[in-house]
Amino acid sequence: MPLRDVATMLRGDYVTKENTTRGEIPVILGGQEPAYYCDKNNHVGEAIVISRSGAYAGFVSYWNEPIFVTDGFVLETKYGMSMKYLYFYLKSIQEELHQTKRGGGVPHVRGDEIMLLKIPVPSPEEQARIVAILDKFDALTTDIGAGLPAEIAARKKQYEYYRDKLLTFERKETEA
């Protein structure tokens, strides 16, 4: 289905660091990380943010905390579409989103073009299954508390496998 059928797109509000008060709320300005932090938000809860302009135009990020989006689009899913599923799918086509950039000096992506992207829409149960698997992989690759023990266990099994292979010798029958 086209993205516009499974999500709504909102535009961020213009704000600069100079006209805000420092706080704890991440300001999403168009990069891969928050540009700075302020004391107010313009979105609460789950959101997918797509950077609108600059070098990282088209960059997709997921948030589940109060944020202030300034130079980006906020996607909110419609009934029946999992926010995390949509996020993971959009991350899987991240390069395609980057390639929609237009403009010379300051490249930008257009919301109306993004909303035409075709999104596969499996059942809610299948979306939940996919999200559970990808969340687990994400934790293993980014959370040292989860990833390191899993990596140690995998290396231990690998060590045991090769140890057993190296120390298993075929016995030759002796002729009498």
C-alpha positions, 0 to 999 in steps of 0.5 A, spaced: 500 500 500 502 507 499 505 510 505 499 515 505 494 509 506 498 506 512 501 513 516 500 520 516 505 525 515 506 531 520 511 537 518 516 539 524 516 546 527 521 551 526 525 553 532 533 555 533 537 553 538 538 561 540 530 561 541 529 555 546 531 554 553 536 548 554 532 542 557 532 534 556 528 534 550 532 532 544 531 536 538 531 533 531 534 537 526 536 533 520 542 529 522 543 522 525 543 524 532 539 530 536 542 537 534 541 539 541 536 539 547 531 544 549 525 544 554 519 543 550 516 538 545 512 538 539 511 530 539 510 525 545 510 517 544 512 513 538 514 516 532 518 515 526 522 521 523 525 522 516 530 528 516 527 533 511 534 537 508 541 537 509 546 531 508 542 526 511 535 528 508 531 522 508 534 519 514 529 515 518 529 514 526 525 512 531 523 515 537 518 513 543 519 519 548 518 526 548 521 530 542 521 536 538 522 535 531 524 541 527 527 540 520 523 533 519 517 529 517 513 525 523 510 519 521 504 516 525 501 510 523 494 509 522 490 503 525 492 496 523 500 498 522 505 497 527 510 503 528 516 499 529 514 494 523 514 501 519 520 503 522 524 497 520 521 497 513 523 504 512 530 503 515 531 497 510 529 502 504 534 507 507 538 508 501 532 509 496 530 514 501 536 518 500 536 517 493 530 521 493 534 528 495 533 534 490 537 540 490 544 543 489 546 546 495 542 544 501 539 537 498 532 535 501 526 530 500 519 531 499 514 529 503 509 528 497 514 523 494 515 519 500 508 518 502 507 514 495 512 509 497 509 502 497 509 499 503 508 491 504 502 490 509 502 483 512 497 482 518 498 485 525 500 478 527 506 477 522 508 485 523 508 483 531 512 477 529 517 481 525 518 486 530 520 481 535 525 478 531 528 485 529 528 488 536 532 482 538 537 482 533 537 490 534 539 488 542 544 483 540 548 488 535 547 495 539 546 493 547 552 491 550 548 488 556 545 483 551 550 482 545 556 481 549 553 475 553 550 472 546 557 473 543 561 470 548 556 464 548 557 463 541 564 463 541 564 458 547 560 454 542 565 455 536 571 453 541 568 447 543 566 445 536 573 446 534 576 443 540 572 437 539 574 436 531 581 437 533 581 432 538 577 427 535 582 422 532 580 416 528 583 410 531 587 405 526 586 398 527 592 394 528 593 388 524 595 382 528 
